[in-house]
Amino acid sequence: MLSSQGTSNLKSGMETCHKLELDGPADADRPPSISYSTAAHRTLIALRCARNHRSFNSVQDEDYQAEVEMLRPGTIVPSPNTVSRDIKALYLQMSIFVRSYFAVSIHY
């Protein structure tokens, strides 16, 4: 294969990806469907609190609870203590993963 053909293919692929980023996929009008689970809900709450520096008590906000009820009636929002424990557990598990990742990476 000539070098120019490989470069041309790379450029074509890059342009296709860029077009998808701008236009989005064909079914972009439909939001992705995520199945509900209590564990996924708790994880999202923990990540939101950690990432956005939100208080664990933010789950007690009446507007947030009304939003959850509106989107999924009957859903129980975890307590601030549960959110705190979840964040600590996520941190512990991820720190173990990161440590093992770098332990393997250093040997290369």
The first five atom37 places (N, CA, C, CB, O) and aatype in JSON, in Angstrom:
{
  "aatype": [12, 10, 15, 15, 5, 7, 16, 15, 2, 10, 11, 15, 7, 12, 6, 16, 4, 8, 11, 10, 6, 10, 3, 7, 14, 0, 3, 0, 3, 1, 14, 14, 15, 9, 15, 18, 15, 16, 0, 0, 8, 1, 16, 10, 9, 0, 10, 1, 4, 0, 1, 2, 8, 1, 15, 13, 2, 15, 19, 5, 3, 6, 3, 18, 5, 0, 6, 19, 6, 12, 10, 1, 14, 7, 16, 9, 19, 14, 15, 14, 2, 16, 19, 15, 1, 3, 9, 11, 0, 10, 18, 10, 5, 12, 15, 9, 13, 19, 1, 15, 18, 13, 0, 19, 15, 9, 8, 18],
  "atom_mask": [
    [1, 1, 1, 1, 1],
    [1, 1, 1, 1, 1],
    [1, 1, 1, 1, 1],
    [1, 1, 1, 1, 1],
    [1, 1, 1, 1, 1],
    [1, 1, 1, 0, 1],
    [1, 1, 1, 1, 1],
    [1, 1, 1, 1, 1],
    [1, 1, 1, 1, 1],
    [1, 1, 1, 1, 1],
    [1, 1, 1, 1, 1],
    [1, 1, 1, 1, 1],
    [1, 1, 1, 0, 1],
    [1, 1, 1, 1, 1],
    [1, 1, 1, 1, 1],
    [1, 1, 1, 1, 1],
    [1, 1, 1, 1, 1],
    [1, 1, 1, 1, 1],
    [1, 1, 1, 1, 1],
    [1, 1, 1, 1, 1],
    [1, 1, 1, 1, 1],
    [1, 1, 1, 1, 1],
    [1, 1, 1, 1, 1],
    [1, 1, 1, 0, 1],
    [1, 1, 1, 1, 1],
    [1, 1, 1, 1, 1],
    [1, 1, 1, 1, 1],
    [1, 1, 1, 1, 1],
    [1, 1, 1, 1, 1],
    [1, 1, 1, 1, 1],
    [1, 1, 1, 1, 1],
    [1, 1, 1, 1, 1],
    [1, 1, 1, 1, 1],
    [1, 1, 1, 1, 1],
    [1, 1, 1, 1, 1],
    [1, 1, 1, 1, 1],
    [1, 1, 1, 1, 1],
    [1, 1, 1, 1, 1],
    [1, 1, 1, 1, 1],
    [1, 1, 1, 1, 1],
    [1, 1, 1, 1, 1],
    [1, 1, 1, 1, 1],
    [1, 1, 1, 1, 1],
    [1, 1, 1, 1, 1],
    [1, 1, 1, 1, 1],
    [1, 1, 1, 1, 1],
    [1, 1, 1, 1, 1],
    [1, 1, 1, 1, 1],
    [1, 1, 1, 1, 1],
    [1, 1, 1, 1, 1],
    [1, 1, 1, 1, 1],
    [1, 1, 1, 1, 1],
    [1, 1, 1, 1, 1],
    [1, 1, 1, 1, 1],
    [1, 1, 1, 1, 1],
    [1, 1, 1, 1, 1],
    [1, 1, 1, 1, 1],
    [1, 1, 1, 1, 1],
    [1, 1, 1, 1, 1],
    [1, 1, 1, 1, 1],
    [1, 1, 1, 1, 1],
    [1, 1, 1, 1, 1],
    [1, 1, 1, 1, 1],
    [1, 1, 1, 1, 1],
    [1, 1, 1, 1, 1],
    [1, 1, 1, 1, 1],
    [1, 1, 1, 1, 1],
    [1, 1, 1, 1, 1],
    [1, 1, 1, 1, 1],
    [1, 1, 1, 1, 1],
    [1, 1, 1, 1, 1],
    [1, 1, 1, 1, 1],
    [1, 1, 1, 1, 1],
    [1, 1, 1, 0, 1],
    [1, 1, 1, 1, 1],
    [1, 1, 1, 1, 1],
    [1, 1, 1, 1, 1],
    [1, 1, 1, 1, 1],
    [1, 1, 1, 1, 1],
    [1, 1, 1, 1, 1],
    [1, 1, 1, 1, 1],
    [1, 1, 1, 1, 1],
    [1, 1, 1, 1, 1],
    [1, 1, 1, 1, 1],
    [1, 1, 1, 1, 1],
    [1, 1, 1, 1, 1],
    [1, 1, 1, 1, 1],
    [1, 1, 1, 1, 1],
    [1, 1, 1, 1, 1],
    [1, 1, 1, 1, 1],
    [1, 1, 1, 1, 1],
    [1, 1, 1, 1, 1],
    [1, 1, 1, 1, 1],
    [1, 1, 1, 1, 1],
    [1, 1, 1, 1, 1],
    [1, 1, 1, 1, 1],
    [1, 1, 1, 1, 1],
    [1, 1, 1, 1, 1],
    [1, 1, 1, 1, 1],
    [1, 1, 1, 1, 1],
    [1, 1, 1, 1, 1],
    [1, 1, 1, 1, 1],
    [1, 1, 1, 1, 1],
    [1, 1, 1, 1, 1],
    [1, 1, 1, 1, 1],
    [1, 1, 1, 1, 1],
    [1, 1, 1, 1, 1],
    [1, 1, 1, 1, 1]
  ],
  "atom_positions": [
    [[0.84, -1.17, 0.0], [0.0, 0.0, 0.0], [0.89, 1.23, 0.0], [-0.96, 0.0, 1.21], [1.88, 1.31, 0.73]],
    [[0.52, 2.18, -0.82], [1.25, 3.43, -0.85], [0.97, 4.24, 0.4], [0.9, 4.23, -2.1], [-0.11, 4.15, 0.99]],
    [[1.93, 5.02, 0.79], [1.79, 5.84, 1.98], [0.61, 6.8, 1.85], [3.08, 6.62, 2.24], [-0.11, 7.04, 2.82]],
    [[0.41, 7.34, 0.66], [-0.68, 8.31, 0.48], [-2.05, 7.66, 0.65], [-0.58, 8.95, -0.9], [-2.99, 8.32, 1.09]],
    [[-2.17, 6.37, 0.3], [-3.45, 5.69, 0.48], [-3.76, 5.51, 1.97], [-3.45, 4.32, -0.23], [-4.9, 5.7, 2.4]],
    [[-2.76, 5.16, 2.73], [-2.96, 5.02, 4.17], [-3.34, 6.33, 4.82], [0.0, 0.0, 0.0], [-4.22, 6.39, 5.68]],
    [[-2.67, 7.4, 4.4], [-2.97, 8.73, 4.93], [-4.37, 9.15, 4.51], [-1.94, 9.75, 4.45], [-5.1, 9.76, 5.3]],
    [[-4.74, 8.83, 3.29], [-6.07, 9.18, 2.79], [-7.15, 8.46, 3.59], [-6.19, 8.83, 1.3], [-8.17, 9.05, 3.94]],
    [[-6.92, 7.17, 3.88], [-7.88, 6.41, 4.68], [-8.0, 6.99, 6.09], [-7.46, 4.95, 4.76], [-9.1, 7.1, 6.63]],
    [[-6.88, 7.37, 6.67], [-6.88, 7.96, 8.0], [-7.66, 9.26, 8.0], [-5.45, 8.19, 8.49], [-8.47, 9.52, 8.89]],
    [[-7.41, 10.09, 6.98], [-8.1, 11.38, 6.87], [-9.6, 11.17, 6.67], [-7.52, 12.21, 5.69], [-10.41, 11.87, 7.28]],
    [[-9.97, 10.21, 5.85], [-11.39, 9.92, 5.61], [-12.08, 9.47, 6.89], [-11.53, 8.85, 4.51], [-13.19, 9.91, 7.2]],
    [[-11.42, 8.59, 7.63], [-11.98, 8.12, 8.9], [-12.12, 9.25, 9.91], [0.0, 0.0, 0.0], [-13.12, 9.32, 10.63]],
    [[-11.14, 10.13, 9.95], [-11.18, 11.26, 10.86], [-12.34, 12.19, 10.5], [-9.84, 12.03, 10.82], [-13.04, 12.68, 11.38]],
    [[-12.54, 12.44, 9.21], [-13.63, 13.31, 8.78], [-14.99, 12.7, 9.11], [-13.53, 13.58, 7.27], [-15.92, 13.41, 9.5]],
    [[-15.11, 11.37, 8.96], [-16.35, 10.68, 9.29], [-16.65, 10.83, 10.78], [-16.27, 9.19, 8.9], [-17.78, 11.13, 11.17]],
    [[-15.63, 10.63, 11.63], [-15.81, 10.78, 13.08], [-16.19, 12.21, 13.44], [-14.52, 10.37, 13.83], [-17.08, 12.43, 14.26]],
    [[-15.52, 13.17, 12.8], [-15.81, 14.57, 13.1], [-17.25, 14.91, 12.71], [-14.82, 15.49, 12.35], [-17.94, 15.63, 13.43]],
    [[-17.7, 14.39, 11.56], [-19.08, 14.63, 11.12], [-20.07, 14.04, 12.13], [-19.32, 14.02, 9.72], [-21.08, 14.66, 12.44]],
    [[-19.77, 12.83, 12.65], [-20.64, 12.22, 13.66], [-20.69, 13.05, 14.93], [-20.17, 10.81, 13.98], [-21.74, 13.15, 15.56]],
    [[-19.55, 13.65, 15.31], [-19.53, 14.5, 16.5], [-20.44, 15.71, 16.31], [-18.1, 14.95, 16.82], [-21.16, 16.1, 17.22]],
    [[-20.4, 16.29, 15.1], [-21.2, 17.48, 14.84], [-22.68, 17.16, 14.66], [-20.68, 18.19, 13.61], [-23.54, 17.83, 15.22]],
    [[-22.96, 16.13, 13.87], [-24.35, 15.79, 13.55], [-24.96, 14.84, 14.55], [-24.42, 15.18, 12.18], [-26.17, 14.82, 14.74]],
    [[-24.14, 14.05, 15.19], [-24.62, 13.02, 16.09], [-25.1, 11.82, 15.3], [0.0, 0.0, 0.0], [-25.31, 11.93, 14.09]],
    [[-25.26, 10.69, 15.96], [-25.74, 9.51, 15.26], [-27.18, 9.71, 14.79], [-25.64, 8.28, 16.16], [-27.86, 10.64, 15.22]],
    [[-27.63, 8.83, 13.9], [-28.96, 8.96, 13.3], [-30.06, 8.98, 14.35], [-29.2, 7.83, 12.32], [-31.06, 9.67, 14.16]],
    [[-29.9, 8.24, 15.44], [-30.95, 8.2, 16.47], [-30.66, 9.14, 17.63], [-31.11, 6.77, 16.98], [-31.04, 8.88, 18.77]],
    [[-29.97, 10.25, 17.33], [-29.59, 11.19, 18.38], [-30.79, 11.9, 18.99], [-28.62, 12.22, 17.83], [-30.7, 12.45, 20.09]],
    [[-31.93, 11.9, 18.28], [-33.11, 12.55, 18.82], [-33.68, 11.81, 20.02], [-34.17, 12.67, 17.74], [-34.4, 12.39, 20.83]],
    [[-33.35, 10.54, 20.12], [-33.86, 9.72, 21.2], [-32.79, 9.59, 22.28], [-34.29, 8.32, 20.68], [-31.68, 9.14, 21.99]],
    [[-33.09, 9.97, 23.52], [-32.08, 9.84, 24.57], [-31.78, 8.38, 24.86], [-32.56, 10.54, 25.87], [-32.64, 7.51, 24.68]],
    [[-30.54, 8.09, 25.29], [-30.2, 6.7, 25.58], [-31.02, 6.18, 26.75], [-28.7, 6.57, 25.89], [-31.31, 6.91, 27.69]],
    [[-31.39, 4.94, 26.66], [-32.2, 4.33, 27.7], [-31.28, 3.68, 28.73], [-33.18, 3.29, 27.11], [-30.42, 2.86, 28.39]],
    [[-31.47, 4.05, 29.98], [-30.68, 3.47, 31.07], [-31.65, 2.78, 32.0], [-29.83, 4.57, 31.82], [-32.6, 3.39, 32.5]],
    [[-31.42, 1.52, 32.24], [-32.29, 0.77, 33.16], [-32.03, 1.22, 34.59], [-32.06, -0.75, 33.02], [-30.88, 1.45, 34.98]],
    [[-33.09, 1.35, 35.35], [-32.96, 1.76, 36.74], [-32.54, 0.59, 37.62], [-34.27, 2.36, 37.25], [-33.02, -0.53, 37.46]],
    [[-31.65, 0.89, 38.54], [-31.35, -0.03, 39.63], [-30.98, 0.83, 40.83], [-30.18, -1.04, 39.24], [-30.47, 1.94, 40.68]],
    [[-31.24, 0.32, 42.0], [-30.91, 1.07, 43.22], [-29.42, 1.34, 43.29], [-31.38, 0.3, 44.47], [-29.0, 2.43, 43.66]],
    [[-28.61, 0.34, 42.92], [-27.15, 0.51, 42.97], [-26.69, 1.59, 41.99], [-26.45, -0.82, 42.64], [-25.83, 2.41, 42.34]],
    [[-27.25, 1.62, 40.78], [-26.87, 2.64, 39.81], [-27.29, 4.02, 40.29], [-27.5, 2.34, 38.43], [-26.56, 5.0, 40.11]],
    [[-28.47, 4.11, 40.89], [-28.96, 5.39, 41.41], [-28.04, 5.9, 42.52], [-30.4, 5.24, 41.94], [-27.65, 7.07, 42.53]],
    [[-27.69, 5.02, 43.45], [-26.79, 5.41, 44.54], [-25.42, 5.81, 44.01], [-26.64, 4.26, 45.53], [-24.81, 6.76, 44.51]],
    [[-24.94, 5.1, 43.0], [-23.65, 5.44, 42.41], [-23.69, 6.82, 41.77], [-23.24, 4.39, 41.37], [-22.77, 7.61, 41.95]],
    [[-24.76, 7.12, 41.02], [-24.88, 8.43, 40.39], [-24.95, 9.55, 41.43], [-26.13, 8.48, 39.51], [-24.35, 10.61, 41.24]],
    [[-25.65, 9.31, 42.51], [-25.73, 10.31, 43.58], [-24.34, 10.54, 44.18], [-26.73, 9.87, 44.69], [-23.92, 11.68, 44.38]],
    [[-23.63, 9.46, 44.47], [-22.28, 9.58, 45.05], [-21.34, 10.32, 44.1], [-21.71, 8.18, 45.38], [-20.58, 11.19, 44.52]],
    [[-21.39, 9.97, 42.83], [-20.54, 10.64, 41.85], [-20.89, 12.12, 41.72], [-20.64, 9.96, 40.48], [-20.01, 12.97, 41.63]],
    [[-22.19, 12.43, 41.72], [-22.61, 13.83, 41.62], [-22.1, 14.63, 42.81], [-24.15, 13.93, 41.53], [-21.59, 15.74, 42.65]],
    [[-22.23, 14.06, 44.0], [-21.75, 14.76, 45.2], [-20.24, 14.96, 45.16], [-22.14, 13.98, 46.46], [-19.75, 16.05, 45.45]],
    [[-19.51, 13.91, 44.79], [-18.05, 14.0, 44.77], [-17.55, 14.93, 43.66], [-17.44, 12.61, 44.59], [-16.7, 15.78, 43.9]],
    [[-18.09, 14.77, 42.48], [-17.61, 15.53, 41.32], [-17.96, 17.01, 41.42], [-18.21, 14.95, 40.04], [-17.16, 17.86, 41.02]],
    [[-19.13, 17.32, 41.95], [-19.59, 18.71, 41.99], [-19.48, 19.34, 43.37], [-21.02, 18.78, 41.54], [-20.05, 20.41, 43.62]],
    [[-18.75, 18.68, 44.26], [-18.53, 19.2, 45.62], [-19.85, 19.53, 46.31], [-17.64, 20.46, 45.57], [-19.99, 20.57, 46.95]],
    [[-20.82, 18.63, 46.16], [-22.12, 18.81, 46.8], [-22.12, 18.13, 48.17], [-23.25, 18.23, 45.91], [-21.43, 17.14, 48.4]],
    [[-22.89, 18.69, 49.02], [-23.04, 18.14, 50.37], [-23.8, 16.81, 50.29], [-23.78, 19.14, 51.29], [-24.65, 16.63, 49.43]],
    [[-23.47, 15.91, 51.19], [-24.22, 14.65, 51.26], [-25.69, 14.94, 51.58], [-23.59, 13.71, 52.33], [-26.58, 14.17, 51.22]],
    [[-25.93, 16.04, 52.27], [-27.29, 16.42, 52.63], [-28.12, 16.9, 51.43], [-27.25, 17.51, 53.68], [-29.32, 17.12, 51.57]],
    [[-27.48, 17.06, 50.27], [-28.23, 17.52, 49.09], [-29.33, 16.54, 48.71], [-27.28, 17.72, 47.9], [-30.29, 16.92, 48.03]],
    [[-29.2, 15.28, 49.13], [-30.25, 14.3, 48.81], [-31.53, 14.58, 49.62], [-29.75, 12.88, 49.1], [-32.59, 14.04, 49.3]],
    [[-31.43, 15.4, 50.64], [-32.6, 15.74, 51.44], [-33.35, 16.95, 50.9], [-32.2, 15.99, 52.87], [-34.4, 17.33, 51.42]],
    [[-32.8, 17.57, 49.85], [-33.43, 18.72, 49.23], [-34.82, 18.33, 48.7], [-32.54, 19.29, 48.09], [-34.96, 17.36, 47.96]],
    [[-35.83, 19.09, 49.09], [-37.2, 18.77, 48.7], [-37.39, 18.77, 47.19], [-38.16, 19.74, 49.34], [-38.12, 17.94, 46.65]],
    [[-36.74, 19.71, 46.5], [-36.88, 19.77, 45.04], [-36.24, 18.55, 44.38], [-36.24, 21.06, 44.5], [-36.78, 18.01, 43.41]],
    [[-35.09, 18.12, 44.89], [-34.45, 16.92, 44.34], [-35.34, 15.7, 44.55], [-33.07, 16.69, 44.99], [-35.53, 14.9, 43.64]],
    [[-35.89, 15.58, 45.75], [-36.76, 14.44, 46.04], [-38.02, 14.47, 45.17], [-37.14, 14.43, 47.52], [-38.51, 13.43, 44.75]],
    [[-38.54, 15.68, 44.91], [-39.71, 15.8, 44.03], [-39.35, 15.4, 42.6], [-40.26, 17.25, 44.06], [-40.14, 14.76, 41.91]],
    [[-38.15, 15.77, 42.17], [-37.69, 15.39, 40.83], [-37.59, 13.86, 40.71], [-36.33, 16.04, 40.51], [-38.05, 13.28, 39.73]],
    [[-36.99, 13.22, 41.69], [-36.85, 11.76, 41.68], [-38.23, 11.12, 41.67], [-36.04, 11.28, 42.9], [-38.46, 10.16, 40.93]],
    [[-39.14, 11.63, 42.48], [-40.5, 11.08, 42.53], [-41.21, 11.26, 41.19], [-41.31, 11.76, 43.65], [-41.96, 10.38, 40.76]],
    [[-40.98, 12.39, 40.55], [-41.61, 12.65, 39.27], [-41.09, 11.68, 38.2], [-41.37, 14.11, 38.83], [-41.85, 11.16, 37.39]],
    [[-39.78, 11.44, 38.22], [-39.17, 10.59, 37.2], [-39.4, 9.1, 37.45], [-37.7, 10.86, 37.12], [-39.55, 8.32, 36.51]],
    [[-39.41, 8.72, 38.72], [-39.62, 7.31, 39.07], [-40.38, 7.24, 40.39], [-38.26, 6.54, 39.17], [-39.77, 7.13, 41.45]],
    [[-41.7, 7.29, 40.32], [-42.51, 7.3, 41.53], [-42.2, 6.11, 42.45], [-43.99, 7.29, 41.17], [-42.02, 4.98, 42.0]],
    [[-42.15, 6.42, 43.74], [-41.91, 5.38, 44.74], [-40.44, 5.11, 45.03], [0.0, 0.0, 0.0], [-40.13, 4.28, 45.88]],
    [[-39.54, 5.79, 44.33], [-38.11, 5.57, 44.55], [-37.69, 6.17, 45.88], [-37.28, 6.19, 43.41], [-38.05, 7.3, 46.21]],
    [[-36.94, 5.41, 46.65], [-36.43, 5.87, 47.94], [-35.05, 6.47, 47.72], [-36.39, 4.71, 48.98], [-34.15, 5.81, 47.21]],
    [[-34.9, 7.72, 48.12], [-33.61, 8.4, 48.01], [-32.78, 8.03, 49.23], [-33.79, 9.97, 47.89], [-33.29, 8.07, 50.35]],
    [[-31.5, 7.65, 49.03], [-30.68, 7.25, 50.17], [-30.42, 8.41, 51.13], [-29.35, 6.69, 49.68], [-30.5, 9.58, 50.76]],
    [[-30.11, 8.07, 52.36], [-29.81, 9.08, 53.37], [-28.42, 9.66, 53.13], [-29.91, 8.47, 54.8], [-27.62, 9.07, 52.41]],
    [[-28.14, 10.83, 53.71], [-26.8, 11.4, 53.61], [-25.71, 10.45, 54.14], [-26.75, 12.71, 54.38], [-24.61, 10.42, 53.59]],
    [[-26.01, 9.68, 55.19], [-25.04, 8.72, 55.72], [-24.72, 7.64, 54.68], [-25.56, 8.07, 57.0], [-23.57, 7.23, 54.54]],
    [[-25.74, 7.19, 53.97], [-25.52, 6.18, 52.93], [-24.67, 6.74, 51.81], [-26.87, 5.67, 52.38], [-23.78, 6.06, 51.3]],
    [[-24.95, 7.99, 51.41], [-24.16, 8.63, 50.35], [-22.7, 8.72, 50.79], [-24.72, 10.04, 50.01], [-21.79, 8.44, 50.0]],
    [[-22.47, 9.11, 52.03], [-21.11, 9.21, 52.56], [-20.4, 7.85, 52.52], [-21.13, 9.75, 54.0], [-19.25, 7.76, 52.09]],
    [[-21.09, 6.81, 52.96], [-20.5, 5.46, 52.93], [-20.22, 5.01, 51.5], [-21.44, 4.45, 53.63], [-19.19, 4.39, 51.22]],
    [[-21.13, 5.33, 50.58], [-20.94, 4.94, 49.18], [-19.7, 5.62, 48.58], [-22.18, 5.29, 48.36], [-18.93, 5.0, 47.85]],
    [[-19.53, 6.9, 48.89], [-18.36, 7.63, 48.37], [-17.08, 7.03, 48.92], [-18.45, 9.14, 48.72], [-16.1, 6.86, 48.19]],
    [[-17.06, 6.71, 50.2], [-15.87, 6.09, 50.8], [-15.59, 4.73, 50.17], [-16.06, 5.93, 52.33], [-14.43, 4.4, 49.9]],
    [[-16.64, 3.95, 49.92], [-16.46, 2.63, 49.29], [-15.95, 2.76, 47.86], [-17.79, 1.85, 49.31], [-15.06, 2.02, 47.44]],
    [[-16.52, 3.71, 47.11], [-16.05, 3.94, 45.73], [-14.58, 4.37, 45.73], [-16.92, 5.01, 45.03], [-13.79, 3.89, 44.91]],
    [[-14.23, 5.27, 46.65], [-12.85, 5.73, 46.73], [-11.91, 4.56, 47.04], [-12.71, 6.81, 47.81], [-10.86, 4.42, 46.4]],
    [[-12.28, 3.75, 48.01], [-11.43, 2.62, 48.39], [-11.24, 1.66, 47.22], [-12.04, 1.88, 49.58], [-10.11, 1.28, 46.91]],
    [[-12.33, 1.28, 46.56], [-12.23, 0.33, 45.44], [-11.45, 0.92, 44.27], [-13.63, -0.08, 44.98], [-10.64, 0.23, 43.65]],
    [[-11.69, 2.19, 43.96], [-10.98, 2.81, 42.85], [-9.5, 3.01, 43.18], [-11.62, 4.16, 42.48], [-8.66, 2.9, 42.29]],
    [[-9.17, 3.29, 44.44], [-7.75, 3.46, 44.79], [-7.01, 2.14, 44.65], [-7.62, 4.01, 46.23], [-5.84, 2.13, 44.27]],
    [[-7.67, 1.03, 44.96], [-7.06, -0.29, 44.77], [-6.83, -0.54, 43.28], [-7.95, -1.41, 45.37], [-5.77, -1.02, 42.88]],
    [[-7.83, -0.21, 42.46], [-7.71, -0.39, 41.02], [-6.58, 0.48, 40.45], [-9.04, -0.04, 40.32], [-5.77, -0.01, 39.66]],
    [[-6.52, 1.74, 40.85], [-5.48, 2.65, 40.34], [-4.1, 2.17, 40.77], [-5.73, 4.11, 40.84], [-3.16, 2.19, 39.97]],
    [[-3.96, 1.74, 42.01], [-2.68, 1.24, 42.49], [-2.22, 0.04, 41.66], [-2.77, 0.86, 43.98], [-1.06, -0.02, 41.25]],
    [[-3.11, -0.91, 41.42], [-2.73, -2.09, 40.64], [-2.46, -1.72, 39.19], [-3.84, -3.16, 40.71], [-1.58, -2.31, 38.56]],
    [[-3.19, -0.75, 38.65], [-2.97, -0.31, 37.27], [-1.55, 0.24, 37.12], [-4.01, 0.77, 36.87], [-0.84, -0.13, 36.19]],
    [[-1.15, 1.12, 38.04], [0.17, 1.72, 37.94], [1.28, 0.72, 38.29], [0.26, 2.94, 38.85], [2.4, 0.84, 37.79]],
    [[0.99, -0.24, 39.13], [1.98, -1.26, 39.45], [2.31, -2.07, 38.2], [1.47, -2.2, 40.58], [3.47, -2.42, 37.98]],
    [[1.33, -2.36, 37.38], [1.54, -3.1, 36.13], [2.2, -2.19, 35.1], [0.2, -3.66, 35.59], [3.1, -2.62, 34.38]],
    [[1.77, -0.95, 35.01], [2.29, -0.01, 34.0], [3.75, 0.32, 34.2], [1.49, 1.27, 34.03], [4.48, 0.53, 33.23]],
    [[4.2, 0.36, 35.43], [5.59, 0.73, 35.73], [6.56, -0.33, 35.22], [5.78, 0.93, 37.24], [7.71, -0.01, 34.91]],
    [[6.13, -1.57, 35.13], [7.03, -2.65, 34.72], [7.31, -2.65, 33.22], [6.44, -3.97, 35.11], [8.14, -3.44, 32.77]],
    [[6.66, -1.8, 32.45], [6.89, -1.78, 31.01], [8.04, -0.94, 30.63], [5.69, -1.31, 30.3], [8.36, -0.82, 29.44]]
  ]
}
